[in-house]
Amino acid sequence: MKKLLLGLVLVLAVTTGTLYFSPNLLMASMRLVEQQMAGLSSRQIEVNGLSIHYYQGGPSIGETLLMIHGFGANRDNWLRFSRAFTSRYQVIALDLPGFGESDKPDARYDVATQTERLHAFIQALKIDKPHLIGNSMGGHIAALYAARYPQQLRSVALLDNAGVMSPQKSEMFSMIERGEPNPLVVRKAEDFDKLMKFVFVNPPPLPDSLKRHFAEQSMANQNHYDKIFSQLRDHYVPLEPELPKIQVPTLLLWGEQDRVLDVSSIEVMKPLLAKPSVVIMKDCGHAPMLERPEETAQHYQDFLDGRL
């Protein structure tokens, strides 16, 4: 029934011209269908004066999976991945302050500050010892949280996380050191295609109207993202001294062809962790939960079940 609903939305969009004339309406419809298929609903809470938007679904009694997106992203990154978990776990995926639909005040967005905001969010929702999972910048935040609050988690999963000086420098940081533009920030329309090819080995297909829509959204946030990226670098928190403080089981999952953060980071991280598990996904880029959601979900479930 849910697949039929998604098909009807797409057919309606094409036949009524919505795909071309109203990408906002199409996106809202598709997001609603994805939420329903994942068993998630959209919610909002005020924490320390900030409005934070998040998805929540699954049984309210039992263990909770808390999902943290990366730089320039939002909670939608976890929708398809979440489908595998809402029958068994409570699933929560938030828009970090500064991203998505959450508040974007003129404030600090470095990893240490966001980690404390995450702590306040967990306390506000009264989540008891969640499993944290984060991608990229979100993985950096998740790891720092696990180091600062080691008794308040069940596990932590780090997907292509930031925060480590990799033995092999990534293509992104090589570009930035040469003075080239940050490939994660869209400054003109054609940059969006470049971003997709940079982040994914096999970018998901998108209609041209949606590409234009996403490009326009990203360009509108250019200055905001530049500021946040500068703060992440100026107030950088290295994970190397923090990782030994993490006492819970830790999954390191990486796309082998990640051009943003090099897979060799695992060589640094694994010896520093008390209970590491490692998965390297071939022919996969920086966001495995988006590029191959079902396979990534299976790896994560194996980790949660203690099979890794």
C-alpha positions in Angstrom: 0.0 0.0 0.0 2.8 2.4 0.9 4.6 1.7 -2.4 1.3 2.3 -4.2 0.9 5.6 -2.4 4.4 6.7 -3.5 3.6 5.7 -7.1 0.4 7.7 -7.0 2.2 10.8 -5.7 4.8 10.6 -8.6 2.1 10.0 -11.2 0.1 12.9 -9.9 3.1 15.1 -9.9 4.0 14.3 -13.5 0.4 14.5 -14.9 -0.5 17.7 -13.2 2.8 19.4 -13.9 3.8 19.6 -10.3 7.2 18.1 -11.0 8.0 21.1 -13.2 6.1 23.9 -11.7 6.1 23.2 -8.0 9.1 21.2 -6.7 8.3 22.4 -3.2 4.9 20.6 -3.3 6.5 17.5 -4.8 9.2 17.4 -2.2 6.6 17.8 0.6 4.5 15.0 -0.8 7.5 12.7 -1.3 8.8 13.5 2.2 5.4 12.6 3.7 5.4 9.3 1.9 8.9 8.5 3.0 8.0 9.3 6.6 5.0 7.0 6.4 7.0 4.2 4.9 9.6 4.6 7.7 6.9 4.9 10.4 8.0 8.3 11.5 6.2 11.5 12.3 7.5 15.0 12.4 7.8 16.7 15.8 9.2 19.8 17.4 10.5 20.8 20.8 12.0 23.9 22.4 15.3 23.3 24.1 17.2 26.1 25.8 15.4 28.7 23.7 16.0 26.8 20.4 13.3 25.2 18.3 14.5 21.7 17.3 12.6 19.6 14.7 12.9 15.9 14.6 11.3 12.6 13.4 10.1 10.1 15.9 8.6 6.6 15.4 8.6 3.1 16.6 7.6 1.7 20.1 8.0 4.2 22.9 9.0 1.4 25.3 12.4 -0.1 24.8 15.7 1.0 23.2 16.1 4.2 21.2 18.2 4.8 18.1 19.2 8.5 17.9 20.4 9.6 14.4 22.6 12.7 13.8 23.2 14.0 10.3 26.3 15.6 8.8 27.3 19.1 7.6 24.9 20.7 5.2 22.4 17.9 5.7 19.2 17.3 7.7 17.1 14.6 9.3 15.7 13.5 5.9 19.1 11.7 5.4 17.9 8.9 7.7 14.4 8.3 6.3 15.0 5.2 4.1 17.6 3.8 6.5 15.1 4.1 9.4 12.6 1.8 7.7 14.5 -1.2 9.0 14.3 -0.2 12.6 10.9 1.3 13.6 9.3 -2.1 14.1 11.8 -2.9 16.8 13.2 0.4 18.2 12.1 3.9 18.9 13.8 5.9 16.2 14.6 9.6 16.6 16.4 11.7 13.9 16.9 15.4 14.6 17.7 18.5 12.6 20.7 19.9 14.5 20.4 23.6 15.4 21.7 25.5 12.3 20.3 22.9 9.8 17.1 21.7 8.3 14.0 23.2 9.9 15.6 23.8 13.3 16.5 27.3 14.5 19.5 29.0 12.9 20.5 31.8 15.2 23.7 33.8 14.9 25.5 31.5 17.3 28.3 28.9 17.6 28.0 25.6 15.7 31.3 23.9 16.5 31.2 20.3 17.5 31.7 20.9 21.2 28.8 23.3 21.3 26.5 21.0 19.3 27.4 18.1 21.5 26.1 19.9 24.6 23.0 20.9 22.6 22.5 17.2 21.8 22.8 16.4 25.5 20.1 19.0 26.3 17.9 17.5 23.6 18.3 14.0 25.0 17.5 15.2 28.5 14.5 17.2 27.3 13.0 14.1 25.6 13.9 11.9 28.6 15.7 9.4 26.4 17.2 6.6 28.5 20.7 5.4 27.2 20.1 5.7 23.5 22.2 4.1 20.7 23.8 7.0 18.9 24.5 6.9 15.2 26.1 9.8 13.3 27.4 10.5 9.8 30.3 12.8 9.0 30.1 15.9 11.3 27.3 14.0 13.1 29.7 11.2 13.7 32.2 13.6 15.2 29.4 14.9 17.5 28.3 11.3 18.4 31.9 10.2 19.2 32.5 13.3 21.4 29.2 12.7 23.2 30.2 9.1 23.9 33.5 10.3 25.3 31.9 12.9 27.5 29.0 10.8 28.7 30.2 7.2 28.5 27.7 5.9 31.0 24.7 7.4 29.3 24.8 5.4 26.0 24.3 1.8 24.9 26.4 2.0 21.8 27.7 4.5 19.2 28.0 4.0 15.4 30.2 6.3 13.4 29.6 6.5 9.7 32.5 8.2 7.8 32.9 10.5 10.8 35.0 13.6 11.0 37.4 14.5 13.8 40.4 12.3 13.0 43.7 13.1 11.1 43.7 10.3 8.6 47.0 8.8 7.4 45.9 9.4 3.9 44.6 13.0 3.4 41.1 13.1 1.8 40.5 14.7 -1.6 38.3 17.3 0.1 41.0 18.5 2.5 43.6 18.4 -0.3 41.4 20.7 -2.3 40.9 23.1 0.6 44.6 23.3 1.3 45.2 24.2 -2.3 42.8 27.1 -1.9 40.0 25.6 -3.9 36.4 26.1 -2.9 34.8 23.7 -0.4 33.1 21.1 -2.5 30.3 20.6 0.1 29.1 24.2 -0.3 26.9 25.0 -3.4 27.7 28.5 -4.8 26.2 28.2 -8.3 23.6 25.9 -9.8 26.1 23.6 -11.5 27.9 22.9 -8.2 25.0 20.7 -7.1 25.8 18.0 -9.7 29.4 18.3 -8.7 28.5 17.8 -5.0 26.4 14.7 -5.8 29.3 13.1 -7.7 31.7 14.1 -5.0 29.7 12.6 -2.1 28.4 9.4 -3.9 29.9 6.8 -6.0 26.5 6.2 -7.6 24.4 9.4 -7.1 20.7 8.8 -6.7 18.7 9.9 -9.8 16.8 13.1 -9.5 14.6 15.0 -12.0 16.1 18.3 -13.2 13.4 20.3 -11.4 14.4 18.8 -8.1 18.1 19.3 -8.8 17.3 23.0 -9.4 15.3 23.1 -6.2 18.0 21.6 -4.1 20.6 23.8 -5.7 18.6 26.9 -5.0 18.1 25.9 -1.3 21.8 25.2 -1.0 22.9 28.5 -2.6 20.5 30.4 -0.2 22.4 28.8 2.7 25.9 29.4 1.3 27.0 32.1 3.7 25.5 30.3 6.7 27.3 27.0 5.7 30.6 28.9 5.1 30.4 30.3 8.6 29.6 26.9 10.2 32.5 25.2 8.3 34.9 28.0 9.5 33.7 27.4 13.1 34.2 23.7 12.8 37.8 24.3 11.7 38.6 27.2 14.1 37.2 25.3 17.1 38.2 21.9 16.0 38.1 19.1 18.6 40.4 16.2 17.8 39.0 12.8 18.6 42.3 11.0 19.1 42.5 11.9 22.9 38.7 11.4 23.3 38.3 7.9 21.8 39.9 5.9 24.7 37.2 7.4 26.9 34.4 5.6 24.9 33.5 2.5 26.8 30.4 1.3 24.8 30.5 -0.9 21.7 31.5 1.3 18.7 30.9 0.6 15.0 33.2 2.2 12.5 31.5 2.0 9.1 33.0 3.7 6.0 32.5 3.9 2.3 35.7 2.8 0.8 35.6 5.5 -1.9 34.8 8.4 0.4 36.4 11.5 -1.1 35.3 13.8 1.8 36.9 11.9 4.7 39.4 9.2 3.9 38.7 5.6 5.0 42.3 5.4 6.4 40.8 7.2 9.5 39.8 3.7 10.7 43.5 2.9 11.1 43.8 5.7 13.7 40.5 5.0 15.5 40.3 1.3 15.9 43.4 0.9 18.2 42.1 3.7 20.5 38.6 2.2 21.1 37.7 -0.3 23.8 35.1 -2.2 21.8 35.4 -1.5 18.1 33.7 -3.2 15.1 34.6 -2.3 11.6 32.7 -2.4 8.3 34.1 -1.0 5.0 31.6 -0.9 2.1 33.1 -1.2 -1.3 32.0 1.1 -4.2 30.4 3.4 -1.7 31.0 7.1 -0.8 30.6 9.4 2.1 27.0 8.8 3.1 26.3 5.0 3.1 22.9 5.3 4.7 21.8 7.3 1.7 23.7 5.6 -1.1 22.9 2.0 0.1 20.4 2.3 2.9 19.3 -1.4 3.1 22.8 -2.7 3.2 23.9 -0.1 5.7 20.9 -0.9 7.9 21.8 -4.6 7.8 25.4 -3.9 8.9 24.0 -1.7 11.7 21.5 -4.3 12.9 24.3 -6.9 12.9 26.3 -4.6 15.1 23.3 -4.0 17.5 22.7 -7.7 17.7 26.4 -8.3 18.6 27.2 -10.2 15.3 30.0 -7.9 14.3 
